[in-house]
Amino acid sequence: MFLSGKRALITGSTSGIGLAVARALAAEGAEVVLNGFGDAGEIAKLTEELSASHINADLMTQEGCEALMAEAGPVDILVNNAGMQHVAPVDEFPVDKWLAIISLNLAAAFHTVRLAVPQMKEKGWGRIINTASAHSKTASPFKSAYNASKHGIDGFTKTIALELAQTGVTANCISPGYVWTPLVENQIPDTMKARNMTREQVINDVLLAKTPTKKFVQPEEIGALAAFLCREEAGNVTGANWSIDGGWTAE
Protein backbone atom coordinates (compact mmCIF):
# COMPACT_ATOMS: atom_id res chain seq x y z
CA MET A 1 0.00 0.00 0.00
CA PHE A 2 1.77 3.06 -1.30
CA LEU A 3 0.30 5.54 1.19
CA SER A 4 1.35 3.75 4.35
CA GLY A 5 2.71 6.28 6.81
CA LYS A 6 0.93 9.21 5.13
CA ARG A 7 -1.79 11.24 6.83
CA ALA A 8 -4.63 12.49 4.63
CA LEU A 9 -7.16 15.15 5.59
CA ILE A 10 -10.27 15.27 3.41
CA THR A 11 -12.78 18.05 4.04
CA GLY A 12 -16.44 17.33 3.45
CA SER A 13 -15.75 13.61 3.68
CA THR A 14 -18.71 12.20 5.59
CA SER A 15 -20.63 11.59 2.36
CA GLY A 16 -20.45 11.80 -1.42
CA ILE A 17 -17.23 12.62 -3.24
CA GLY A 18 -15.21 13.26 -0.10
CA LEU A 19 -16.12 9.91 1.41
CA ALA A 20 -15.21 8.12 -1.82
CA VAL A 21 -11.81 9.84 -1.79
CA ALA A 22 -11.32 8.94 1.87
CA ARG A 23 -12.09 5.30 1.14
CA ALA A 24 -9.70 5.24 -1.83
CA LEU A 25 -6.84 6.73 0.18
CA ALA A 26 -7.52 4.53 3.21
CA ALA A 27 -7.44 1.48 0.92
CA GLU A 28 -3.87 2.45 0.00
CA GLY A 29 -2.81 2.66 3.62
CA ALA A 30 -3.27 6.35 4.41
CA GLU A 31 -4.18 7.46 7.91
CA VAL A 32 -7.42 9.29 7.15
CA VAL A 33 -8.84 12.31 8.94
CA LEU A 34 -12.49 12.84 8.11
CA ASN A 35 -14.24 16.19 8.31
CA GLY A 36 -17.88 17.05 7.83
CA PHE A 37 -21.33 17.13 9.32
CA GLY A 38 -23.78 14.26 9.65
CA ASP A 39 -25.42 11.82 12.00
CA ALA A 40 -23.09 11.01 14.89
CA GLY A 41 -23.84 7.30 14.68
CA GLU A 42 -23.13 7.17 10.95
CA ILE A 43 -19.89 9.09 11.38
CA ALA A 44 -18.84 6.67 14.13
CA LYS A 45 -19.41 3.79 11.70
CA LEU A 46 -17.25 5.51 9.08
CA THR A 47 -14.38 6.13 11.47
CA GLU A 48 -14.48 2.45 12.44
CA GLU A 49 -14.68 1.31 8.81
CA LEU A 50 -11.71 3.42 7.75
CA SER A 51 -9.76 3.35 11.03
CA ALA A 52 -10.05 7.10 10.77
CA SER A 53 -10.51 10.07 13.05
CA HIS A 54 -13.15 12.76 12.58
CA ILE A 55 -12.94 16.50 13.18
CA ASN A 56 -16.03 18.67 13.13
CA ALA A 57 -15.30 22.28 12.15
CA ASP A 58 -17.09 25.24 10.62
CA LEU A 59 -15.09 25.84 7.46
CA MET A 60 -17.04 28.96 6.57
CA THR A 61 -14.93 30.89 9.06
CA GLN A 62 -11.21 31.50 9.28
CA GLU A 63 -11.31 30.42 12.92
CA GLY A 64 -12.99 27.14 12.03
CA CYS A 65 -10.40 26.36 9.37
CA GLU A 66 -7.58 27.14 11.76
CA ALA A 67 -9.15 24.93 14.43
CA LEU A 68 -9.44 22.07 11.94
CA MET A 69 -5.81 22.29 10.90
CA ALA A 70 -4.57 22.62 14.46
CA GLU A 71 -6.45 19.50 15.54
CA ALA A 72 -5.46 17.52 12.45
CA GLY A 73 -1.76 18.27 12.90
CA PRO A 74 0.74 17.91 10.05
CA VAL A 75 -0.79 16.27 6.98
CA ASP A 76 0.89 14.79 3.93
CA ILE A 77 -2.23 14.88 1.77
CA LEU A 78 -4.82 17.65 1.82
CA VAL A 79 -8.04 17.25 -0.12
CA ASN A 80 -10.26 20.33 -0.15
CA ASN A 81 -13.65 18.94 -1.01
CA ALA A 82 -16.22 20.66 1.22
CA GLY A 83 -18.69 22.67 -0.80
CA MET A 84 -22.20 23.99 -1.16
CA GLN A 85 -24.50 25.24 -3.90
CA HIS A 86 -27.42 27.62 -4.40
CA VAL A 87 -29.34 28.27 -7.59
CA ALA A 88 -30.97 31.63 -8.32
CA PRO A 89 -30.83 34.47 -10.88
CA VAL A 90 -28.08 36.94 -10.09
CA ASP A 91 -30.49 39.78 -9.38
CA GLU A 92 -32.32 37.58 -6.88
CA PHE A 93 -29.26 35.81 -5.47
CA PRO A 94 -29.27 36.10 -1.65
CA VAL A 95 -26.18 37.96 -0.47
CA ASP A 96 -25.78 35.62 2.50
CA LYS A 97 -25.73 32.62 0.12
CA TRP A 98 -23.09 34.30 -2.05
CA LEU A 99 -20.86 34.94 0.96
CA ALA A 100 -21.38 31.43 2.33
CA ILE A 101 -20.52 29.72 -0.97
CA ILE A 102 -17.38 31.80 -1.53
CA SER A 103 -16.32 31.19 2.07
CA LEU A 104 -16.76 27.42 1.99
CA ASN A 105 -15.89 26.60 -1.61
CA LEU A 106 -12.93 28.96 -2.04
CA ALA A 107 -11.71 30.75 1.08
CA ALA A 108 -11.61 27.55 3.16
CA ALA A 109 -9.20 26.02 0.63
CA PHE A 110 -6.92 29.02 0.97
CA HIS A 111 -6.87 28.71 4.75
CA THR A 112 -6.22 24.96 4.83
CA VAL A 113 -3.52 25.18 2.18
CA ARG A 114 -1.66 28.07 3.79
CA LEU A 115 -1.58 26.14 7.07
CA ALA A 116 -0.64 22.75 5.56
CA VAL A 117 2.12 23.90 3.21
CA PRO A 118 4.88 24.73 5.75
CA GLN A 119 4.99 21.15 7.08
CA MET A 120 4.79 19.71 3.57
CA LYS A 121 7.70 21.85 2.43
CA GLU A 122 9.69 20.82 5.47
CA LYS A 123 9.14 17.13 4.64
CA GLY A 124 9.82 17.67 0.96
CA TRP A 125 6.63 15.83 0.01
CA GLY A 126 2.96 16.67 -0.17
CA ARG A 127 -0.17 16.35 -2.22
CA ILE A 128 -2.84 19.05 -2.44
CA ILE A 129 -6.00 18.09 -4.29
CA ASN A 130 -8.86 20.54 -4.65
CA THR A 131 -12.30 19.45 -5.80
CA ALA A 132 -13.29 21.92 -8.49
CA SER A 133 -16.05 21.20 -11.01
CA ALA A 134 -16.83 21.27 -14.69
CA HIS A 135 -17.98 24.74 -13.66
CA SER A 136 -14.34 25.67 -13.16
CA LYS A 137 -13.99 25.47 -16.95
CA THR A 138 -17.40 26.56 -18.17
CA ALA A 139 -20.50 28.19 -16.70
CA SER A 140 -24.21 27.56 -16.28
CA PRO A 141 -26.91 30.15 -15.60
CA PHE A 142 -28.29 30.76 -12.10
CA LYS A 143 -25.05 29.58 -10.41
CA SER A 144 -23.07 32.80 -10.16
CA ALA A 145 -21.50 32.10 -6.76
CA TYR A 146 -20.69 28.46 -7.51
CA ASN A 147 -19.21 29.28 -10.93
CA ALA A 148 -17.12 32.06 -9.41
CA SER A 149 -15.87 29.87 -6.56
CA LYS A 150 -14.88 26.98 -8.83
CA HIS A 151 -13.15 29.19 -11.38
CA GLY A 152 -11.32 30.61 -8.37
CA ILE A 153 -10.26 27.14 -7.20
CA ASP A 154 -8.78 26.46 -10.64
CA GLY A 155 -6.70 29.63 -10.55
CA PHE A 156 -5.71 29.14 -6.93
CA THR A 157 -4.54 25.58 -7.61
CA LYS A 158 -2.39 26.66 -10.56
CA THR A 159 -0.84 29.44 -8.49
CA ILE A 160 0.18 27.22 -5.58
CA ALA A 161 1.46 24.57 -8.01
CA LEU A 162 3.86 27.14 -9.44
CA GLU A 163 4.90 28.35 -6.00
CA LEU A 164 5.59 24.80 -4.79
CA ALA A 165 7.05 23.41 -8.02
CA GLN A 166 10.51 22.71 -6.57
CA THR A 167 9.46 21.59 -3.10
CA GLY A 168 8.18 18.06 -3.73
CA VAL A 169 4.61 19.25 -3.14
CA THR A 170 2.10 18.99 -5.98
CA ALA A 171 -1.24 20.77 -6.37
CA ASN A 172 -3.98 19.66 -8.70
CA CYS A 173 -7.73 19.96 -8.94
CA ILE A 174 -10.34 17.46 -10.05
CA SER A 175 -13.30 18.78 -12.01
CA PRO A 176 -16.22 16.38 -12.03
CA GLY A 177 -19.35 16.76 -14.05
CA TYR A 178 -22.58 15.87 -12.29
CA VAL A 179 -22.02 13.29 -9.59
CA TRP A 180 -25.05 11.77 -7.91
CA THR A 181 -24.42 13.16 -4.44
CA PRO A 182 -26.55 15.08 -1.94
CA LEU A 183 -25.13 18.36 -3.33
CA VAL A 184 -26.53 17.61 -6.78
CA GLU A 185 -29.78 16.09 -5.57
CA ASN A 186 -30.49 19.03 -3.27
CA GLN A 187 -30.21 21.60 -6.06
CA ILE A 188 -32.93 19.94 -8.14
CA PRO A 189 -35.89 21.65 -6.40
CA ASP A 190 -34.30 25.10 -6.81
CA THR A 191 -33.60 24.40 -10.47
CA MET A 192 -37.17 23.16 -10.96
CA LYS A 193 -38.41 26.45 -9.58
CA ALA A 194 -35.94 28.64 -11.47
CA ARG A 195 -36.59 26.94 -14.82
CA ASN A 196 -40.23 25.88 -14.30
CA MET A 197 -39.39 22.24 -15.01
CA THR A 198 -40.29 18.83 -13.64
CA ARG A 199 -37.74 16.73 -11.76
CA GLU A 200 -37.24 14.45 -14.76
CA GLN A 201 -36.73 17.43 -17.06
CA VAL A 202 -34.10 18.88 -14.73
CA ILE A 203 -32.18 15.59 -14.68
CA ASN A 204 -32.34 14.91 -18.43
CA ASP A 205 -32.45 18.39 -19.92
CA VAL A 206 -30.30 20.33 -17.43
CA LEU A 207 -28.03 18.11 -15.36
CA LEU A 208 -27.06 15.68 -18.12
CA ALA A 209 -27.84 17.90 -21.11
CA LYS A 210 -24.18 18.67 -21.79
CA THR A 211 -22.79 15.25 -20.86
CA PRO A 212 -22.07 13.21 -24.01
CA THR A 213 -21.96 9.92 -22.09
CA LYS A 214 -25.36 10.65 -20.50
CA LYS A 215 -24.08 9.15 -17.26
CA PHE A 216 -23.59 10.63 -13.83
CA VAL A 217 -19.99 10.45 -12.60
CA GLN A 218 -19.55 7.89 -9.85
CA PRO A 219 -17.84 9.03 -6.61
CA GLU A 220 -15.53 6.00 -6.78
CA GLU A 221 -14.14 7.22 -10.10
CA ILE A 222 -13.08 10.44 -8.43
CA GLY A 223 -11.57 8.52 -5.52
CA ALA A 224 -9.46 6.49 -7.93
CA LEU A 225 -8.17 9.63 -9.65
CA ALA A 226 -7.31 11.23 -6.31
CA ALA A 227 -5.38 8.12 -5.30
CA PHE A 228 -3.40 8.25 -8.56
CA LEU A 229 -2.44 11.87 -7.92
CA CYS A 230 -0.95 10.78 -4.60
CA ARG A 231 1.35 8.20 -6.17
CA GLU A 232 5.09 8.77 -6.51
CA GLU A 233 4.61 8.32 -10.25
CA ALA A 234 2.47 11.47 -10.20
CA GLY A 235 5.23 13.57 -8.70
CA ASN A 236 5.57 15.59 -11.88
CA VAL A 237 1.82 16.06 -12.27
CA THR A 238 1.05 19.49 -10.86
CA GLY A 239 -1.00 22.54 -11.75
CA ALA A 240 -3.47 20.41 -13.71
CA ASN A 241 -7.24 20.59 -13.79
CA TRP A 242 -8.43 17.03 -14.32
CA SER A 243 -11.82 16.73 -16.02
CA ILE A 244 -13.95 13.73 -15.14
CA ASP A 245 -17.19 14.86 -16.73
CA GLY A 246 -18.24 12.41 -19.41
CA GLY A 247 -16.86 14.69 -22.12
CA TRP A 248 -18.88 17.77 -21.05
CA THR A 249 -16.04 20.30 -21.32
CA ALA A 250 -14.54 18.70 -24.42
CA GLU A 251 -17.13 20.46 -26.56
N, C-alpha and C positions, 0 to 999 in steps of 0.2 A: 504494500500500500504506500503510494508515493507521497502521501501527505502526513505520514506518521511524524509526530513531534511538532506539527504546525498547529497553531491556534487560529480558528476562523470565526470572525464575527459577522453575522448576517442580519441586517436590520429588516424588520417586517417579515420575520421568518416563522411565524406560527401558523401560516396557511399559504396557499397559492404558490407563486413563483419562489418566494423566499424559502419556504419549507422544502420545495423540490431541490433547490440549491444546497440547503443544509444537509439533506439526505445524501446527495451526490458527494459532497465533500467528506461527510462522516464515513461513507462507504470506502473512501480512499485513506482513511485513518486519521483525518483531522479531528482535533479537539474543537467541538462546535459550541459556540455561544449564540443562543437564540435570543431574539428580541422581538417584542410585539405584544399586542393585546389579544385577549381571548378568554375562554372559559378556563378557570384555574385547573380543573380536573383534566381537561384535554391537554393543557400545556404540560402538566405533570407526566402524562402518558408520553408526550413527545420527548421530554428530557430523558425519560427512562429508555425509550426506544433508541435514541441517538447517543446515549451516555453524555448528554449535553447539560449545560447550565442555561439558565434563562434570566435575562435582565429586563425589567419593565422600566421604560423611560419615555418621557414626553419629548419626542424629537422635533416638535414644532417650536421649541425654545432653545436658545443657546445653552442655558443652564441644564436642560435635560440631556442634550447631546454630550456636554462635558461630564455629567454624572454617569452616563452610559460608558463613556470611554475610560473614566477613572475606575469604574467597577470591573470592566472587562480586562483591564491591564494591557500589556503589550500584545498586539496581534500580528500575525504573519500575513493573514488574508483578511481583507475588509471588503464586504459586499454591501453596497448601499442599495437597498431594494425597497425600503418603506416608501409608500406613495399613496396619494388619494386623487380623486377626480371629482369634477362638477361640470355639468353641462348646462349652458345658458347663453343667450345672445350677449354680446359684449356690453350693450347698453342696458342690459338687465342683470349683468353679472354681479352677484353680491360681493362687496369689497372684502368682507371678512373671509369669504371663500377664496378669493384671489390671494390674500395674504397667507392663508393657511396652506394652500397648495404650493406656493413658492417657498414657504418655510420648510415644509416637509419634503417636497420632491427635490429641492435644489439646495437651500441653505443648510439643511441637515448634512448633506453630503460634504459640503465645504467644511463644516465643523468636525465631522468624524475624520476626514482625510487629514486636516491640518494637525490633528492630535495623534493620529496613527503614524504619520510619516517619519517623525524623528527616530522612533524605535526601529522602523523598517530600514532606514538609512544606516543606522548604527550596526544592524545585523548584516547589511549588504544583500538583503533579500526581502521581497514583499510583493504581494499581488493586490491591486485595487481593481475591483469590478463594480461598475455602476450600472444599475438597471435603467436603461433609457426607454426607448419605444420607437416604433415606426414613426411616431410623431416627433422624433428628434430629427427626422430627415424630410418630412412632409407635414402638411397640416390638414386639419378637418375643421369645419365650422362649428361654432358653439363651444369650443374647447380652448379659449384663449389662454387661460392660466396654465393648463396642462401642456399645451403646445410650447408655450414660452419656457416652462420649467424643463421640459425634455430637450429642447434645443439648447438650453443653458447647460444641461448635464453633458451633452456632446462636446460643447466648447470647453467646459471645465475639465473634462477627461483628457482632451488633447493637450491642454495647457500643462496639466500636472505630468503627463507622459513626457513632454519635452523637458520639464524641469528635473525629472527623476531619471532621465535617459541613461546616465552613467553611474547609477547607484545600485543597480540590481533590482530595482523596484519597477514593476510594470503597471500601467493603468489602461484599462480598456472599458468600453461599455457594450452592453448587449441590448439590442433593439428588437424586441418581439413585436409581432403583429398582435392580433387579438388572441389572448389566452383565456380559456374558460376558467376564470377565477372570480372570487367575490367582487373584485374591483370592476370587472367588466359586467358581471351580472347586475350589479347595483346601479349602473348607469343607464340600464335599459329603460326604466320608467321615466327618467328625465328626458331621454331622447325621444321616447314615445310622445311625451307632452310637447317638446320643442318642435318636433317634425309632424305631429298629428298622424302617427303611424300605429299599427298594431305591433305586438311583441314579435310576431313572426316576420313582419316587414322590417323591423329594426335589425333583427339577426341577419336576414338574407340580403336586404337591400342597403343596409348601412354598415353593420359590423364586418360582414364578409364580402361586401360589394367590390372592394379593391384587391381581394386576395385571390390570385389566379388558381391556387390549389383548392379553394373553397373548403378549407379545413381550419379549425382553430388550432393554434400552436399548443402543444402539450407541455405542462410545466417540467416534465422529466427531460424534454429536449433541451430546455434552457439549463437545467442542472448539469447535463452532460457537457454542454459548451463551457459552462463556468469551470467545471473540473479540468477540462482541457487547458484553459487559460492559466491554471495553477501549476501545470506540469513544467518541469525543467525545459522540456523541448519547446515551450512557449516563451522562453526567456527573451526572445527577440521580437515578440509580438506585443507591441505597445502603441498607444494612441489610436487604436482602431475602434470603429463602431460596427459591431457585428450584427448584421440583419438576420433575423430568424422569423420571417414574416410571410412565408408562402409565396414569395415573389412580389409582394405588394409594392415595395419601393424600387423594384427593377424597372417598372414602367416609366 
